[in-house]
């Protein structure tokens, strides 16, 4: 009975972890540039003396879904979406460089260019700061041009350029803060082939219908494992009664 109970208990625990990942995807269905986490189960042997027949399940996040999400037109001059592969370089809350697809930018009172979650956007020489301007344009290559206050209509000056990168997807991972980072701990170089479209943002790539169906499937799996644990308890009680009768 202990094998049945152990396997069912472990499976229920891992199903709860998978459900947590799925629920996180659902919670970020409206998060700009969000990349869905994938999860899978696999069997793992129990190592140790006297346990050669024990096997447990393990939930793991084998990869992140890097497929592009729907692009929505906003008309805002500070909104951009990455076209095709590539990322926008930002500074995470821990001070390290990270990469995102969220191009919902805004300016602070001091002119700092930040993402919707308050992360500083990187330029050629560090975080981008924009002085007071009557007009701001972001080109396809990430170049930021401004028309200073009081300047003529056609007096646009190039200020900086957003750092756009395109590392190999095998070389990056999704960190706990939601940013992509290099596996070797380094920083990705600027890639001139990455293009952006201004006045648009990329939505989350989470498939709402698929995530809801997965949530139901995981709930049913959890209920099945709980039922198995209950059955193991009933079988153990029945065996104890038979031993008492035999004594």
DRENVO-704394 format. One line per 10 residues: for each residue x, y, z of C-alpha. Coordinates in pm, whole numbers, plus 50000, padded with zeros to 5 digits. Example, Ala and Ser with C-alpha at 12.3 -4.5 7.8 and 13.67 -1.06 7.14 Angstrom:
% DRENVO-704394
51230 49550 50780  51367 49894 50714
% end
This chain:
% DRENVO-704394
50000 50000 50000  50287 50236 50069  50390 50234 49702  50040 50326 49587  50007 50600 49848  50354 50744 49779  50307 50756 49403  49961 50914 49430  50076 51170 49685  50374 51269 49472
50163 51290 49156  49912 51516 49332  50190 51747 49449  50345 51775 49104  50003 51836 48948  49959 52130 49184  50294 52272 49068  50189 52235 48704  49860 52405 48786  50051 52696 48942
50247 52744 48619  49931 52728 48411  49754 52974 48641  50047 53215 48611  50006 53204 48233  49636 53279 48268  49706 53565 48510  49934 53726 48250  49700 53692 47956  49681 54073 47932
50047 54143 48016  50226 54320 47732  50494 54104 47569  50446 53813 47814  50590 53476 47712  50404 53166 47830  50580 52901 48037  50555 52541 47926  50541 52250 48170  50566 51873 48143
50570 51563 48363  50834 51294 48357  50909 50986 48561  51212 50990 48789  51361 50690 48973  51413 50708 49349  51782 50662 49426  51894 50491 49743  51934 50152 49903  51617 49945 49919
51420 50164 49678  51480 50016 49330  51107 49979 49257  51009 50334 49353  50939 50589 49081  50807 50938 49127  50683 51205 48887  50841 51547 48844  50701 51866 48696  50952 52073 48507
50955 52383 48291  51140 52256 47986  51108 52574 47784  50940 52906 47728  50701 52969 47440  50873 53230 47224  50604 53255 46958  50501 53611 46881  50181 53736 47039  49915 53948 46865
50027 54299 46772  49783 54574 46867  49782 54925 46721  49777 55200 46986  49880 55511 46796  50105 55623 47086  50439 55759 46971  50623 55584 47257  50476 55237 47197  50683 54989 46993
50661 54620 46909  50951 54403 46798  50898 54263 46450  50993 53897 46427  51270 53769 46651  51453 53988 46897  51419 54166 47230  51443 54508 47390  51724 54550 47643  51623 54687 47985
51768 54711 48335  51598 54478 48582  51516 54571 48941  51834 54388 49045  52046 54615 48827  52128 54347 48570  52053 54375 48200  51757 54171 48083  51547 54140 47770  51177 54185 47708
50920 54215 47432  50718 54475 47625  50738 54803 47433  50477 55003 47626  50712 55290 47710  50648 55607 47907  50853 55901 48033  50910 56001 48393  50916 56362 48509  51294 56356 48474
51277 56222 48118  51374 55860 48183  51230 55615 47930  51072 55324 48116  50865 55019 48028  50512 54978 48159  50652 54793 48461  50900 55069 48542  51221 54920 48397  51476 55153 48238
51515 55107 47861  51874 55068 47744  52031 55278 47469  52373 55292 47307  52537 55434 47619  52315 55320 47902  51961 55399 48015  51779 55636 47782  51684 55986 47900  51483 56223 47680
51483 56600 47735  51162 56805 47698  51043 56779 47339  50740 56871 47130  50766 56551 46928  50931 56211 46973  50976 55959 46692  51107 55602 46718  51239 55463 46392  51229 55105 46267
51587 55049 46386  51508 55183 46734  51654 55529 46669  51492 55796 46888  51456 56140 46728  51310 56447 46896  51199 56796 46806  51313 57020 47091  51071 57265 47245  51051 57578 47030
51231 57423 46732  51105 57437 46374  50861 57177 46242  51125 56978 46052  51405 57019 46307  51438 56659 46424  51754 56558 46608  51872 56200 46665  51903 56150 47040  51974 55781 47104
51889 55433 46988  51709 55158 47176  51934 54857 47230  51774 54575 47031  51924 54226 47058  51865 53888 46898  52047 53616 47095  52004 53251 47002  51699 53120 47188  51909 52827 47310
52138 53072 47489  51870 53251 47694  51627 53159 47969  51332 53320 48140  51440 53445 48481  51223 53459 48794  51149 53829 48731  51004 53750 48387  51299 53892 48191  51506 53687 47948
51873 53658 48034  52183 53498 47889  52262 53156 48032  52630 53246 48062  52548 53554 48268  52673 53792 48002  52504 54059 47793  52377 54014 47438  52528 54246 47175  52321 54497 46980
52180 54347 46660  52108 54591 46378  51880 54341 46202  51610 54368 46471  51329 54604 46373  51043 54764 46564  50711 54918 46464  50608 55235 46646  50251 55297 46755  50195 54928 46830
50251 54687 47118  50272 54310 47133  50020 54135 47357  50078 53821 47562  50121 53501 47360  49917 53295 47608  49638 53098 47439  49344 53159 47672  49135 52866 47548  49429 52625 47565
49521 52740 47915  49163 52698 48039  49140 52348 47893  49474 52261 48052  49349 52391 48387  49049 52157 48372  49266 51860 48275  49508 51926 48562  49218 51960 48807  49085 51621 48699
49429 51464 48734  49458 51605 49085  49115 51469 49182  49212 51128 49047  49529 51119 49258  49338 51223 49571  49092 50942 49503  49383 50699 49469  49515 50809 49808  49172 50753 49959
49158 50406 49802  49502 50323 49942  49381 50423 50289  49069 50206 50255  49274 49908 50136  49515 49951 50427  49225 49956 50676  49072 49646 50518  49405 49462 50536  49440 49554 50904
49097 49411 50978  49182 49087 50799  49499 49054 51005  49302 49107 51322  49057 48833 51224  49344 48599 51140  49500 48661 51484
% end
